[in-house]
Amino acid sequence: MLKRTRTLSLIAAGIAATLSLGAFAAPTPHTPAYYGRSVASQGIDQKVEVQPQTRWVNVTNGDTVTFSNGGQTFSWHFDTLHHDDNFDLAEIAPQGFQAGKVRVYVAPNAAELG
């Protein structure tokens, strides 16, 4: 009986450990964290005014960019560790920001090119 209880305890501990690893997993595609992170608007490398005719924005991986539209602003630090080099601005824009149909193209920085 003791051996069976011990085995079940070890199995339960293994399952709990496996489930807790999900909290530390890499960000998945189509979540904002996959493309970088929101930051305070300081140390900005580029400012972009999103207008109705804006269709794309070019940025460099590692840059911090402030996006603005109609009095709304947010700043984003691009930190991508993958080869997805473009996505919709709406994927990282905060709720309520009028991102339109703007595509963001992320170029590798010189340090990544070796």
ZADO-93942 format. One line per 4 residues: for each residue x, y, z of N, C-alpha, C, O, CB. Coordinates in Angstrom, 2 decimals. Glycine has a CB too. Layout:
N
X Y Z X Y Z X Y Z X Y Z X Y Z; ...
***
This chain:
114
0.82 -1.19 0.00 0.00 0.00 0.00 0.86 1.26 0.00 0.58 2.22 -0.71 -0.93 0.00 1.20; 1.94 1.22 0.82 2.84 2.37 0.89 3.51 2.62 -0.45 3.67 3.77 -0.87 3.89 2.16 1.97; 3.90 1.54 -1.13 4.55 1.68 -2.43 3.59 2.30 -3.44 3.99 3.15 -4.24 5.05 0.30 -2.93; 2.33 1.88 -3.41 1.33 2.41 -4.34 1.08 3.90 -4.07 0.99 4.69 -5.01 0.01 1.62 -4.23
0.97 4.29 -2.82 0.76 5.69 -2.45 1.95 6.54 -2.89 1.78 7.65 -3.41 0.54 5.83 -0.93; 3.13 6.02 -2.69 4.34 6.75 -3.09 4.39 6.94 -4.60 4.74 8.01 -5.08 5.60 6.01 -2.61; 4.04 5.91 -5.36 4.02 5.98 -6.81 3.01 7.02 -7.28 3.31 7.82 -8.16 3.70 4.60 -7.43; 1.82 7.00 -6.70 0.80 7.98 -7.07 1.25 9.40 -6.74 0.96 10.34 -7.49 -0.51 7.66 -6.36
1.93 9.56 -5.62 2.44 10.89 -5.24 3.47 11.39 -6.25 3.46 12.56 -6.63 3.07 10.84 -3.83; 4.35 10.50 -6.69 5.36 10.88 -7.68 4.71 11.24 -9.01 5.14 12.19 -9.67 6.38 9.75 -7.87; 3.70 10.51 -9.42 3.00 10.80 -10.66 2.31 12.15 -10.55 2.38 12.97 -11.48 1.96 9.69 -10.99; 1.65 12.40 -9.44 0.96 13.69 -9.23 1.96 14.84 -9.25 1.68 15.89 -9.83 0.18 13.68 -7.90
3.11 14.65 -8.62 4.14 15.70 -8.61 4.66 15.96 -10.03 4.90 17.10 -10.41 5.32 15.31 -7.68; 4.82 14.90 -10.79 5.28 15.05 -12.18 4.28 15.81 -13.02 4.66 16.66 -13.82 5.55 13.68 -12.80; 3.01 15.51 -12.86 1.96 16.21 -13.60 1.94 17.69 -13.20 1.84 18.56 -14.07 0.58 15.57 -13.35; 2.02 17.97 -11.92 2.01 19.36 -11.45 3.21 20.12 -12.00 3.07 21.28 -12.41 2.01 19.41 -9.91
4.37 19.50 -12.01 5.56 20.17 -12.54 5.41 20.45 -14.03 5.79 21.52 -14.50 6.81 19.31 -12.29; 4.86 19.50 -14.76 4.66 19.69 -16.20 3.69 20.82 -16.46 3.94 21.65 -17.34 4.15 18.40 -16.84; 2.60 20.88 -15.72 1.62 21.95 -15.91 2.19 23.31 -15.56 1.85 24.30 -16.20 0.39 21.68 -15.07; 3.06 23.38 -14.55 3.63 24.66 -14.15 4.62 25.19 -15.19 4.87 26.39 -15.23 4.31 24.54 -12.81
5.18 24.32 -16.01 6.10 24.77 -17.06 5.41 25.66 -18.08 6.06 26.48 -18.72 6.72 23.57 -17.75; 4.11 25.51 -18.24 3.37 26.34 -19.18 3.51 27.82 -18.87 3.46 28.64 -19.79 1.93 25.95 -19.17; 3.67 28.18 -17.61 3.82 29.59 -17.24 5.13 30.16 -17.74 5.25 31.38 -17.89 3.73 29.74 -15.72; 6.12 29.32 -18.00 7.42 29.79 -18.43 7.69 29.50 -19.91 8.81 29.71 -20.39 8.49 29.15 -17.59
6.70 29.04 -20.61 6.88 28.71 -22.02 7.07 29.97 -22.85 6.66 31.06 -22.45 5.69 27.91 -22.54; 7.68 29.83 -23.99 7.89 30.96 -24.90 6.56 31.48 -25.40 5.60 30.71 -25.53 8.79 30.54 -26.08; 6.48 32.79 -25.68 5.23 33.33 -26.21 4.88 32.65 -27.54 5.76 32.28 -28.31 5.34 34.85 -26.41; 3.61 32.50 -27.78 3.17 31.86 -29.00 2.84 32.91 -30.06 2.55 34.06 -29.72 1.96 30.97 -28.72
2.87 32.53 -31.33 2.52 33.47 -32.39 1.13 34.05 -32.17 0.25 33.41 -31.57 2.59 32.78 -33.76; 0.96 35.24 -32.64 -0.31 35.95 -32.58 -0.68 36.38 -31.17 -1.86 36.61 -30.87 -1.40 35.08 -33.13; 0.32 36.51 -30.29 0.14 37.19 -29.02 1.13 38.34 -29.01 2.21 38.22 -29.59 0.36 36.20 -27.79; 0.80 39.46 -28.38 1.72 40.60 -28.39 3.12 40.25 -27.92 4.09 40.75 -28.49 1.17 41.70 -27.54
3.28 39.42 -26.90 4.61 39.10 -26.37 5.50 38.43 -27.40 6.72 38.45 -27.26 4.47 38.21 -25.17; 4.92 37.84 -28.42 5.69 37.19 -29.47 6.50 38.21 -30.28 7.52 37.87 -30.89 4.76 36.40 -30.40; 6.05 39.45 -30.26 6.68 40.49 -31.07 7.48 41.51 -30.26 8.11 42.39 -30.84 5.64 41.21 -31.86; 7.46 41.41 -28.95 8.17 42.37 -28.11 7.33 42.71 -26.90 6.61 41.86 -26.38 8.53 43.64 -28.89
7.42 43.98 -26.46 6.66 44.38 -25.28 6.33 45.86 -25.30 7.03 46.66 -25.92 7.43 44.03 -24.02; 5.27 46.19 -24.62 4.87 47.58 -24.45 5.83 48.24 -23.47 6.22 47.64 -22.47 3.38 47.68 -23.95; 6.21 49.48 -23.76 7.16 50.19 -22.90 6.70 51.63 -22.69 5.83 52.13 -23.40 8.58 50.16 -23.51; 7.30 52.28 -21.70 7.06 53.71 -21.48 7.69 54.47 -22.65 8.66 54.00 -23.25 7.64 54.19 -20.10
7.15 55.61 -22.94 7.64 56.36 -24.11 8.91 57.15 -23.80 8.89 58.38 -23.74 6.55 57.31 -24.62; 9.99 56.43 -23.59 11.30 57.04 -23.43 12.33 56.20 -24.18 12.15 54.99 -24.31 11.68 57.17 -21.91; 13.36 56.81 -24.67 14.34 56.08 -25.47 13.77 55.62 -26.79 14.08 54.52 -27.26 14.86 54.90 -24.70; 12.95 56.45 -27.39 12.26 56.11 -28.63 13.22 56.24 -29.82 13.93 57.24 -29.95 11.02 57.00 -28.83
13.23 55.23 -30.69 14.04 55.26 -31.90 13.27 55.83 -33.09 13.87 56.36 -34.02 14.53 53.87 -32.24; 11.94 55.72 -33.05 11.14 56.13 -34.20 9.74 56.49 -33.72 9.21 55.89 -32.78 11.08 55.00 -35.27; 9.13 57.50 -34.37 7.74 57.86 -34.10 6.96 57.69 -35.39 7.40 58.11 -36.46 7.62 59.33 -33.55; 5.78 57.07 -35.27 4.96 56.80 -36.45 3.55 57.33 -36.19 2.91 56.95 -35.21 4.93 55.27 -36.78
3.09 58.21 -37.06 1.71 58.69 -37.03 0.90 57.80 -37.96 1.11 57.81 -39.18 1.61 60.21 -37.46; -0.01 57.03 -37.40 -0.85 56.13 -38.20 -2.01 56.96 -38.75 -2.84 57.47 -38.00 -1.37 54.91 -37.34; -2.06 57.07 -40.05 -3.10 57.84 -40.72 -3.95 56.90 -41.57 -3.55 55.76 -41.81 -2.48 58.97 -41.60; -5.12 57.35 -42.03 -5.99 56.46 -42.82 -5.29 55.86 -44.04 -5.61 54.73 -44.42 -7.21 57.22 -43.28
-4.35 56.57 -44.65 -3.67 56.05 -45.83 -2.44 55.19 -45.50 -1.83 54.64 -46.41 -3.26 57.19 -46.72; -2.08 55.08 -44.23 -0.92 54.27 -43.83 -1.25 52.80 -44.06 -2.25 52.29 -43.55 -0.53 54.52 -42.35; -0.39 52.12 -44.81 -0.61 50.69 -45.09 0.47 49.81 -44.49 0.23 48.63 -44.24 -0.66 50.46 -46.59; 1.67 50.37 -44.24 2.74 49.59 -43.64 3.68 50.50 -42.88 3.70 51.72 -43.07 3.51 48.81 -44.71
4.46 49.87 -41.99 5.48 50.55 -41.20 6.70 49.66 -41.20 6.59 48.45 -41.00 4.98 50.86 -39.73; 7.87 50.25 -41.44 9.13 49.50 -41.38 9.84 49.82 -40.08 10.04 50.99 -39.75 10.04 49.84 -42.60; 10.22 48.79 -39.34 10.95 48.95 -38.09 12.12 47.97 -38.10 12.20 47.08 -38.94 10.03 48.72 -36.84; 13.03 48.15 -37.15 14.16 47.26 -37.01 14.05 46.54 -35.67 13.72 47.16 -34.66 15.51 48.03 -37.12
14.32 45.26 -35.67 14.29 44.49 -34.43 15.23 45.14 -33.41 16.37 45.46 -33.73 14.70 43.01 -34.68; 14.74 45.34 -32.20 15.52 46.00 -31.16 15.14 47.46 -30.99 15.49 48.08 -29.98 16.98 45.90 -31.47; 14.43 48.03 -31.96 14.00 49.43 -31.87 12.78 49.57 -30.98 12.00 48.64 -30.78 13.69 49.99 -33.27; 12.63 50.78 -30.44 11.44 51.16 -29.69 10.74 52.23 -30.49 11.34 53.24 -30.87 11.80 51.66 -28.23
9.46 52.01 -30.76 8.69 52.88 -31.65 7.44 53.36 -30.92 6.77 52.58 -30.24 8.31 52.14 -32.97; 7.14 54.65 -31.07 5.89 55.20 -30.56 4.93 55.36 -31.73 5.25 56.02 -32.72 6.10 56.55 -29.83; 3.76 54.76 -31.60 2.71 54.86 -32.61 1.66 55.82 -32.08 1.31 55.77 -30.90 2.09 53.45 -32.94; 1.15 56.68 -32.94 0.09 57.61 -32.53 -0.97 57.68 -33.61 -0.70 57.48 -34.80 0.67 59.01 -32.23
-2.19 57.97 -33.15 -3.32 58.10 -34.07 -4.43 58.83 -33.34 -4.97 58.32 -32.35 -3.79 56.69 -34.60; -4.78 60.01 -33.82 -5.90 60.75 -33.25 -5.78 61.02 -31.77 -6.78 60.93 -31.06 -7.14 60.02 -33.51; -4.61 61.35 -31.27 -4.43 61.64 -29.86 -4.11 60.42 -29.01 -3.76 60.57 -27.83 -5.64 62.29 -29.33; -4.22 59.24 -29.55 -3.87 58.02 -28.83 -2.44 57.64 -29.17 -2.03 57.76 -30.33 -4.84 56.86 -29.16
-1.68 57.18 -28.20 -0.31 56.73 -28.45 -0.01 55.47 -27.64 -0.62 55.21 -26.60 0.71 57.86 -28.10; 0.93 54.72 -28.15 1.53 53.63 -27.38 2.93 53.41 -27.93 3.20 53.66 -29.10 0.66 52.32 -27.44; 3.81 52.91 -27.06 5.20 52.63 -27.45 5.46 51.15 -27.34 4.98 50.47 -26.43 6.20 53.43 -26.58; 6.23 50.65 -28.29 6.51 49.22 -28.38 7.98 48.98 -28.64 8.57 49.60 -29.52 5.67 48.57 -29.47
8.58 48.07 -27.86 9.95 47.64 -28.10 9.90 46.32 -28.87 9.39 45.32 -28.36 10.76 47.50 -26.75; 10.42 46.32 -30.09 10.40 45.13 -30.93 11.53 44.21 -30.52 12.71 44.59 -30.55 10.51 45.50 -32.44; 11.17 43.00 -30.14 12.14 42.01 -29.66 11.67 40.65 -30.14 11.04 39.90 -29.40 12.28 42.05 -28.10; 11.97 40.35 -31.38 11.51 39.10 -31.98 12.67 38.13 -32.09 13.76 38.49 -32.53 10.88 39.35 -33.36
12.42 36.91 -31.69 13.44 35.87 -31.75 13.05 34.80 -32.76 13.31 33.61 -32.57 13.65 35.23 -30.36; 12.44 35.23 -33.82 11.91 34.30 -34.81 12.02 34.95 -36.18 12.50 36.07 -36.30 10.44 33.90 -34.48; 11.58 34.26 -37.17 11.72 34.76 -38.53 10.43 35.32 -39.11 10.36 35.61 -40.30 12.22 33.67 -39.42; 9.40 35.49 -38.26 8.19 36.16 -38.73 8.52 37.63 -38.82 8.66 38.30 -37.80 6.96 35.90 -37.77
8.64 38.14 -40.02 9.10 39.50 -40.17 7.99 40.50 -40.42 8.27 41.68 -40.65 10.09 39.58 -41.27; 6.72 40.07 -40.39 5.63 41.03 -40.56 4.36 40.52 -39.91 4.13 39.32 -39.80 5.39 41.31 -42.05; 3.53 41.47 -39.47 2.28 41.15 -38.80 1.42 42.41 -38.79 1.91 43.49 -39.11 2.53 40.62 -37.34; 0.15 42.27 -38.43 -0.75 43.41 -38.36 -0.47 44.22 -37.09 -0.26 43.66 -36.02 -2.22 42.94 -38.39
-0.47 45.54 -37.23 -0.26 46.42 -36.08 -1.30 46.15 -35.00 -1.00 46.29 -33.81 -0.31 47.89 -36.52; -2.49 45.78 -35.39 -3.56 45.51 -34.43 -3.19 44.40 -33.44 -3.77 44.34 -32.35 -4.83 45.14 -35.16; -2.24 43.53 -33.80 -1.84 42.45 -32.90 -1.12 42.95 -31.67 -1.12 42.27 -30.64 -0.96 41.47 -33.63; -0.50 44.13 -31.74 0.23 44.66 -30.58 -0.40 45.94 -30.02 -0.05 46.37 -28.92 1.66 44.93 -30.96
-1.31 46.54 -30.76 -1.93 47.80 -30.33 -2.84 47.55 -29.14 -3.52 46.52 -29.07 -2.72 48.45 -31.49; -2.87 48.50 -28.20 -3.78 48.34 -27.07 -5.23 48.47 -27.53 -5.52 49.05 -28.58 -3.48 49.38 -25.98; -6.12 47.93 -26.74 -7.55 48.00 -27.06 -7.96 49.46 -27.21 -7.60 50.30 -26.38 -8.40 47.29 -25.97; -8.70 49.76 -28.26 -9.16 51.12 -28.50 -8.29 51.92 -29.45 -8.72 52.95 -29.96 -9.27 51.84 -27.22
-7.05 51.47 -29.69 -6.17 52.17 -30.63 -6.61 51.83 -32.04 -6.77 50.66 -32.39 -4.67 51.78 -30.41; -6.82 52.86 -32.85 -7.28 52.67 -34.23 -6.09 52.32 -35.12 -5.47 53.19 -35.72 -8.00 53.95 -34.76; -5.79 51.02 -35.22 -4.63 50.56 -35.97 -4.90 50.42 -37.45 -3.96 50.32 -38.24 -4.15 49.24 -35.42; -6.16 50.41 -37.85 -6.48 50.24 -39.26 -5.96 48.91 -39.79 -5.89 47.93 -39.06 -5.92 51.38 -40.08
-5.60 48.91 -41.06 -5.06 47.69 -41.69 -3.58 47.90 -41.98 -3.11 47.66 -43.10 -5.83 47.34 -43.00; -2.85 48.34 -40.97 -1.42 48.63 -41.10 -0.63 47.35 -40.84 -0.88 46.65 -39.86 -0.98 49.76 -40.13; 0.31 47.08 -41.71 1.20 45.92 -41.59 2.54 46.42 -41.06 3.05 47.44 -41.54 1.37 45.16 -42.96; 3.13 45.73 -40.09 4.44 46.07 -39.54 5.46 45.09 -40.11 5.29 43.88 -40.02 4.44 46.02 -37.97
6.53 45.64 -40.70 7.62 44.82 -41.25 8.84 45.02 -40.37 9.33 46.14 -40.22 7.93 45.20 -42.75; 9.33 43.94 -39.78 10.47 44.00 -38.84 11.71 43.47 -39.54 11.79 42.31 -39.93 10.17 43.18 -37.54; 12.69 44.36 -39.69 13.98 43.96 -40.28 14.94 43.54 -39.19 14.89 44.09 -38.09 14.59 45.13 -41.12; 15.80 42.58 -39.46 16.80 42.20 -38.45 17.77 43.37 -38.24 18.04 44.13 -39.16 17.58 40.91 -38.89
18.29 43.50 -37.02 19.28 44.54 -36.79 20.67 44.01 -37.17 20.87 42.81 -37.35 19.25 45.02 -35.31; 21.60 44.91 -37.28 22.96 44.55 -37.75 23.61 43.50 -36.85 24.36 42.65 -37.34 23.84 45.80 -37.80; 23.34 43.55 -35.56 23.95 42.58 -34.63 23.45 41.17 -34.91 24.19 40.20 -34.71 23.64 42.96 -33.17; 22.23 41.03 -35.37 21.68 39.71 -35.68 22.28 39.11 -36.95 22.32 37.90 -37.12 20.17 39.79 -35.82
22.75 39.98 -37.82 23.27 39.51 -39.11 24.69 38.99 -39.00 25.19 38.32 -39.90 23.22 40.62 -40.12; 25.33 39.30 -37.87 26.68 38.77 -37.62 27.69 39.51 -38.32 28.87 39.19 -38.21 26.79 37.38 -37.98
***
